[in-house]
């Protein structure tokens, strides 16, 4: 099979960038992989290891690339794309792997030359490790990858990007940028805020307390160990969509706290039962529910533009993965 | 080797009671295991399977037992011990597996006949499954088990109980009942309250949001699926010790929420870094730190009474376990 892309350019060679390179190479979806990075070391290592075929500056690596994937921190994406801009092929497709999509969808298209299209991606995969040396070809296997087309996105471009991520093993989910930001606020950003707040409060616990910690404590606090610089940026970028879910959590907490303080056992037992039910309703979607929705993307794949894509999903491998920002 | 106990009586044959029976049998620490349970079915099944040797009512099963372990819900423990009271051997040692220790330490000794001693136990092990059929001989392996002697506890009794749990594979930690209740509020009860509150708020999330959930979401919410009846009782029983840690969490949350809302990136980045450090400081205690403390219990073992036991720890198998209430 001929690889789907002639050349992909990866801008930013950290954990995600290096994983995209390794996974794309393994899946044999591209002939040439080029990478630009702030630091020379990781680029040279990746080149020497055959993970990438070309290295260089932003403008240089995007030359001739039909797919450009920005894997830098979200705060510098626009700046890097501006720098790359003169090098773009007129029909290039640009995506990124950032954890917040609304602000990028507002910002990036205006930077790109006429004809160059942007669709956001958010592979919900990661690690506590940072850096290209931790990149893994299997990082995206079974991970949800959210694509965020806008109303003027070409269906054929969306289908092409969806194929790319599926080849890398991801389970593609379609959202508008705004829906994405609300959804990740619920399933990832609020949990992180809460875990960070708990961990911060834990400074006041007696030092001996952690001797009693078991697996429940470790699982609950795991995301509280995430990188503070990266997460501070993510939470700040999504603070608009975060506000509602965070307020809802605060209200639930106040309600449970009041019932506990008052010793209203029936009230808090009912609260706990509702909480459990909410999680049970939210269990991982089945293949069948995804398959029902897949035709919407099939329309896109057949070349129609502006398909109904507000909530669509193409299931791939539903098994669980290391995750998530 | 002669088993350490002649007869243990298990009152309450759910997941924990059945696991104690299976683990004690496997470790060969007792000649005879007797069990009483509210429901006949599990008792008869356990008897038929050879997991226990005798079944009967509370008073009946404690006859001749040198160790009595109450494995019922905490709210009915006092009542069951009252019922058992006429059957006690004058030198019996009584313990329980409840998740809250202060109220039991106040309540139980007064119920027991002269000479019968009570020391609380809290094996931090469990499962989302309930019922004797889910009992496992290896449930306590590597799990912290907190013992809560009081100032008048005989050192020899504490050593005996500590040996018992270590034979079952647990890592014994010594606390006063009050210290225990504060420590579990921090490492288990507040995390449960927070996970329940988050799960409850999650009812307001768009239904599509859970399609984006990854392993971070699952780990963070796992304890929110715990049994509501049992947890409602635990939280209510420990509400006095829970108040402070819960308030500290609320303050941390408000502080982080305000910094996020105001877009004070430096402030929340610093907050996140402190959170991470607090968790890193609390990492699982090493064998060596435990070993330094072991001599305190050695004093107890050699027969001295009222050893300095406020913070002591006897490490066994430090590997992680399914847990925890």
Contacts between the chains, C-beta under 8 A, distances in Angstrom:
chain1	res1	chain2	res2	distance
A	124	B	212	6.2
A	124	B	214	4.6
A	125	B	214	7.4
A	143	B	214	6.6
A	144	B	211	6.7
A	144	B	212	5.3
A	144	B	213	7.7
A	144	B	214	6.4
A	146	B	212	6.2
A	173	B	211	5.4
A	173	B	212	6.3
A	175	B	208	7.7
A	175	B	212	8.0
A	179	B	206	7.5
A	179	B	208	7.3
A	180	B	212	7.9
A	182	B	206	6.6
A	182	B	209	7.2
A	183	B	205	7.7
A	183	B	206	6.6
A	183	B	208	6.5
A	183	B	209	4.1
A	183	B	211	7.7
A	183	B	212	4.9
A	184	B	212	6.1
A	186	B	202	6.7
A	186	B	205	4.1
A	186	B	206	7.6
A	186	B	209	4.4
A	187	B	205	7.7
A	187	B	209	5.5
A	187	B	210	6.6
A	187	B	212	5.1
A	187	B	213	4.4
A	187	B	214	7.5
A	187	B	217	4.8
A	188	B	212	7.5
A	188	B	214	7.4
A	188	B	216	6.2
A	188	B	217	6.6
A	190	B	198	7.1
A	191	B	198	6.8
A	191	B	216	6.5
A	191	B	217	6.1
A	191	B	220	4.5
A	191	B	221	7.5
A	192	B	216	7.7
A	193	B	253	7.6
A	193	B	256	6.1
A	193	B	257	7.5
A	193	B	260	7.2
A	194	B	194	6.0
A	194	B	198	6.0
A	194	B	220	7.7
A	194	B	253	7.1
A	195	B	220	6.3
A	195	B	275	7.9
A	196	B	256	6.3
A	196	B	271	6.9
A	196	B	272	5.3
A	196	B	275	4.4
A	197	B	249	6.3
A	197	B	252	4.3
A	197	B	253	4.0
A	197	B	255	7.8
A	197	B	256	5.1
A	197	B	275	7.4
A	198	B	190	7.1
A	198	B	191	6.8
A	198	B	194	6.1
A	198	B	249	5.7
A	198	B	252	7.2
A	198	B	275	7.9
A	199	B	275	3.7
A	199	B	276	6.8
A	199	B	278	5.1
A	199	B	279	4.9
A	200	B	252	4.3
A	200	B	255	7.7
A	200	B	256	7.0
A	200	B	271	6.0
A	200	B	274	5.7
A	200	B	275	4.2
A	200	B	278	6.4
A	201	B	245	7.1
A	201	B	248	4.2
A	201	B	249	4.4
A	201	B	251	7.1
A	201	B	252	4.0
A	201	B	253	8.0
A	202	B	186	6.7
A	202	B	275	7.9
A	202	B	278	4.7
A	202	B	279	6.9
A	202	B	282	6.5
A	203	B	274	6.9
A	203	B	278	4.5
A	204	B	245	7.6
A	204	B	248	4.8
A	205	B	183	7.7
A	205	B	186	4.1
A	205	B	187	7.7
A	205	B	245	6.9
A	205	B	282	7.6
A	206	B	179	7.5
A	206	B	182	6.6
A	206	B	183	6.6
A	206	B	186	7.6
A	207	B	281	7.8
A	208	B	175	7.6
A	208	B	179	7.3
A	208	B	183	6.5
A	208	B	311	5.4
A	209	B	182	7.2
A	209	B	183	4.1
A	209	B	186	4.4
A	209	B	187	5.5
A	209	B	282	7.6
A	210	B	187	6.6
A	210	B	281	7.9
A	210	B	282	3.6
A	210	B	283	7.4
A	210	B	284	7.5
A	210	B	285	7.1
A	211	B	144	6.7
A	211	B	173	5.3
A	211	B	183	7.7
A	211	B	285	5.1
A	211	B	313	6.1
A	212	B	124	6.1
A	212	B	144	5.2
A	212	B	146	6.1
A	212	B	173	6.3
A	212	B	175	8.0
A	212	B	180	7.9
A	212	B	183	4.9
A	212	B	184	6.1
A	212	B	187	5.0
A	212	B	188	7.5
A	213	B	144	7.7
A	213	B	187	4.4
A	213	B	282	6.9
A	213	B	284	7.0
A	214	B	124	4.6
A	214	B	125	7.3
A	214	B	143	6.5
A	214	B	144	6.4
A	214	B	187	7.5
A	214	B	188	7.4
A	214	B	320	7.5
A	214	B	321	6.2
A	214	B	323	3.2
A	214	B	324	3.8
A	215	B	320	5.3
A	215	B	321	6.0
A	215	B	322	6.1
A	215	B	323	4.4
A	215	B	324	6.6
A	216	B	188	6.2
A	216	B	191	6.5
A	216	B	192	7.7
A	216	B	222	7.3
A	216	B	223	4.9
A	216	B	323	4.9
A	216	B	324	4.3
A	217	B	187	4.8
A	217	B	188	6.6
A	217	B	191	6.1
A	217	B	323	7.9
A	217	B	324	7.3
A	218	B	320	7.0
A	219	B	219	4.1
A	219	B	220	7.2
A	219	B	222	5.5
A	219	B	223	7.3
A	220	B	191	4.5
A	220	B	194	7.7
A	220	B	195	6.3
A	220	B	219	7.2
A	220	B	220	6.1
A	220	B	222	7.5
A	220	B	223	6.0
A	221	B	191	7.5
A	221	B	279	5.5
A	222	B	216	7.2
A	222	B	219	5.5
A	222	B	220	7.5
A	223	B	216	4.9
A	223	B	219	7.3
A	223	B	220	5.9
A	224	B	275	5.5
A	224	B	276	6.8
A	224	B	279	5.6
A	225	B	276	5.4
A	225	B	279	5.4
A	225	B	280	7.4
A	226	B	272	7.9
A	226	B	276	7.5
A	228	B	269	5.5
A	228	B	270	8.0
A	228	B	272	3.5
A	228	B	273	4.2
A	228	B	275	7.6
A	228	B	276	5.9
A	229	B	269	6.1
A	231	B	272	5.7
A	232	B	265	5.7
A	232	B	268	5.3
A	232	B	269	3.7
A	232	B	272	5.6
A	233	B	265	7.4
A	235	B	260	5.7
A	235	B	268	6.7
A	236	B	260	7.0
A	236	B	263	6.1
A	236	B	265	5.2
A	236	B	268	7.2
A	239	B	260	5.3
A	239	B	261	6.7
A	239	B	263	6.6
A	242	B	260	6.7
A	243	B	261	6.9
A	245	B	201	7.1
A	245	B	204	7.6
A	245	B	205	6.9
A	246	B	257	6.1
A	246	B	260	7.8
A	248	B	201	4.2
A	248	B	204	4.8
A	249	B	197	6.3
A	249	B	198	5.7
A	249	B	201	4.4
A	250	B	253	7.1
A	250	B	257	7.4
A	251	B	201	7.1
A	252	B	197	4.3
A	252	B	198	7.3
A	252	B	200	4.3
A	252	B	201	4.0
A	253	B	193	7.6
A	253	B	194	7.1
A	253	B	197	4.0
A	253	B	201	8.0
A	253	B	250	7.1
A	253	B	253	7.7
A	255	B	197	7.8
A	255	B	200	7.7
A	256	B	193	6.2
A	256	B	196	6.3
A	256	B	197	5.0
A	256	B	200	7.0
A	257	B	193	7.4
A	257	B	246	6.1
A	257	B	250	7.4
A	260	B	193	7.2
A	260	B	235	5.7
A	260	B	236	7.0
A	260	B	239	5.3
A	260	B	242	6.8
A	260	B	246	7.8
A	261	B	239	6.8
A	261	B	243	6.9
A	263	B	236	6.1
A	263	B	239	6.7
A	265	B	232	5.8
A	265	B	233	7.4
A	265	B	236	5.3
A	268	B	232	5.2
A	268	B	235	6.7
A	268	B	236	7.2
A	269	B	228	5.5
A	269	B	229	6.1
A	269	B	232	3.7
A	270	B	228	8.0
A	271	B	196	6.9
A	271	B	200	6.0
A	272	B	196	5.3
A	272	B	226	7.9
A	272	B	228	3.5
A	272	B	231	5.7
A	272	B	232	5.6
A	273	B	228	4.2
A	274	B	200	5.7
A	274	B	203	6.9
A	275	B	195	7.9
A	275	B	196	4.4
A	275	B	197	7.4
A	275	B	198	8.0
A	275	B	199	3.7
A	275	B	200	4.2
A	275	B	202	7.9
A	275	B	224	5.5
A	275	B	228	7.6
A	276	B	199	6.8
A	276	B	224	6.8
A	276	B	225	5.3
A	276	B	226	7.6
A	276	B	228	5.9
A	278	B	199	5.1
A	278	B	200	6.4
A	278	B	202	4.7
A	278	B	203	4.5
A	279	B	199	4.9
A	279	B	202	6.9
A	279	B	221	5.5
A	279	B	224	5.6
A	279	B	225	5.4
A	280	B	225	7.3
A	281	B	207	7.8
A	281	B	210	7.9
A	282	B	202	6.5
A	282	B	205	7.6
A	282	B	209	7.6
A	282	B	210	3.6
A	282	B	213	6.9
A	283	B	210	7.4
A	284	B	210	7.5
A	284	B	213	7.0
A	285	B	210	7.1
A	285	B	211	5.1
A	311	B	208	5.4
A	313	B	211	6.1
A	320	B	214	7.4
A	320	B	215	5.4
A	320	B	218	7.0
A	321	B	214	6.2
A	321	B	215	6.1
A	322	B	215	6.0
A	323	B	214	3.1
A	323	B	215	4.4
A	323	B	216	4.9
A	323	B	217	7.9
A	324	B	214	3.8
A	324	B	215	6.6
A	324	B	216	4.3
A	324	B	217	7.3
